[in-house]
Amino acid sequence: MDPKMVALYRAATPQQKLAAVDQLNRTLQSLKSAELEANRPDLSAEQRRAELRRWWLSARD
């Protein structure tokens, strides 16, 4: 890991660290949702959300 990134992380407040994790989680969910939409165009929006929840809670690819 880049030493500058390590230094920034160590200097961050707990609130800043939580905000970074929250943003990473949102990005990950958005990417997975886009993958589902591209690979499973037959799913409705609600079905896609259900698949995303299932994927998120199972913590697997």
N, C-alpha and C positions, 0 to 999 in steps of 0.2 A: 504494500500500500504506500502511496505517496506520502512522504514525511510531512508535507504541508497540509495534506488532508487530515492526517492524524493530529497535528497540532490544532487545526481548526475544530476538530471534533472534541478534543480534550478541553478546549477553551469554551466550548458551547455550554450554555445553561441547560438544565434539565428540560425546560420548556422548549428551547431551540432543538434539542435532540428529539423530543416527542414530535415537534412540528416536521422535522426532517423525515422521521419514520412514517408519519401520517401521509406526507406527500409521496414517499416511495410506494406506500401501500395503494394509494389512489392511482398512481401511474401504472402499477402492476395490474390492478383490477381493470383499468381502462384498456391496457394492451390485451389482456385475456378476453375481455368483452369483444374487442375488435377481431381477435382470432376466431372466437365463436361465430361472430357475424359472417366472417369470410368463409369459414369452413362448414358452417351449418346454416345456410340462408333459409332453410325450411323452418327454423325455430321462430316463434313469435317473440316479441320483446319480453314478455313475462317468462316464457320458457328459457330464454337466454339468461335472464336474471336468476332463475332457479338453478341453471347449470353453473353460473358463476358462483352462487352461494355454495353449492355442493362442492365445487372445486376448491373454493377458499377454505371451507371447513375441513376438507380432507387433507389439505397441505401436500398435494402431489401434483405432478405435471399434467 
